[in-house]
Amino acid sequence: MTTTPSGAAREIGVGLISVGWMGKLHSRAYQALPSVYPELGLKPRLVHAADTAEDRAAYARDVLGYEKAGPTTAPYWTTRTSRSCRSARRTSSTTK
Ligand SMILES: NC(=O)c1ccc[n+]([C@@H]2O[C@H](COP(=O)([O-])OP(=O)(O)OC[C@H]3O[C@@H](n4cnc5c(N)ncnc54)[C@H](O)[C@@H]3O)[C@@H](O)[C@H]2O)c1
């Protein structure tokens, strides 16, 4: 069980690249997670979807419920990844 100390479900952010058949299917699977596997204590949050087709990106936002969608996730992932890498480098250098 991965709940927080207070017992609340732990939120996990979801990023999606490509809103085709597979992207839609996987998004629905994430949304169903709390009811299908309540023992996991996870609450998925659909954060960012990318698709080069404008109508697919709009579908991700308007129908699937992603908070952001567009032709690329680059600004988001570059920032997040750089931050994670810097943090991982700091951690590994301090634990040596
Ligand atoms: N459909 C299946 O049963 C299945 C099973 C296993 C694996 N796959 C693989 O999953 C992938 C997607 O399959 P699908 O059936 O969802 O395809 P799909 O044709 O339904 O959707 C593909 C989506 O990718 C988007 N796209 C294309 N280039 C992109 C880019 N550079 N950045 C972001 N989005 C882009 C398209 O606009 C389209 O919306 C493929 O590689 C496929 O081989 C599919």
The ligand as a Gaussian input file, in Angstrom:
#p B3LYP/6-31G(d) Opt

LIG

0 1
 N       -2.904000      -0.495000     -31.470000
 C       -2.361000      -1.560000     -30.862000
 O       -3.015000      -2.594000     -30.590000
 C       -0.910000      -1.504000     -30.444000
 C       -0.418000      -2.525000     -29.631000
 C        0.908000      -2.469000     -29.199000
 C        1.720000      -1.427000     -29.608000
 N        1.236000      -0.461000     -30.420000
 C        2.141000       0.632000     -30.803000
 O        1.738000       1.814000     -30.131000
 C        2.002000       2.943000     -30.959000
 C        0.709000       3.740000     -31.162000
 O       -0.261000       2.901000     -31.737000
 P       -1.768000       3.370000     -31.907000
 O       -2.550000       2.162000     -32.325000
 O       -2.215000       4.126000     -30.692000
 O       -1.625000       4.356000     -33.159000
 P       -2.657000       5.451000     -33.693000
 O       -2.418000       5.544000     -35.155000
 O       -4.048000       5.191000     -33.210000
 O       -2.161000       6.792000     -32.996000
 C       -0.906000       7.355000     -33.236000
 C       -0.950000       8.807000     -32.721000
 O        0.395000       9.304000     -32.673000
 C        0.370000      10.658000     -33.063000
 N        1.736000      11.055000     -33.412000
 C        2.429000      10.800000     -34.543000
 N        3.656000      11.357000     -34.467000
 C        3.745000      11.940000     -33.260000
 C        4.784000      12.676000     -32.600000
 N        5.969000      12.896000     -33.175000
 N        4.543000      13.153000     -31.342000
 C        3.349000      12.941000     -30.745000
 N        2.328000      12.253000     -31.324000
 C        2.529000      11.760000     -32.560000
 C       -0.639000      10.688000     -34.194000
 O       -1.103000      11.990000     -34.454000
 C       -1.739000       9.752000     -33.649000
 O       -2.694000      10.457000     -32.883000
 C        2.585000       2.388000     -32.274000
 O        3.985000       2.458000     -32.195000
 C        2.101000       0.954000     -32.293000
 O        2.967000       0.128000     -33.029000
 C       -0.067000      -0.472000     -30.820000

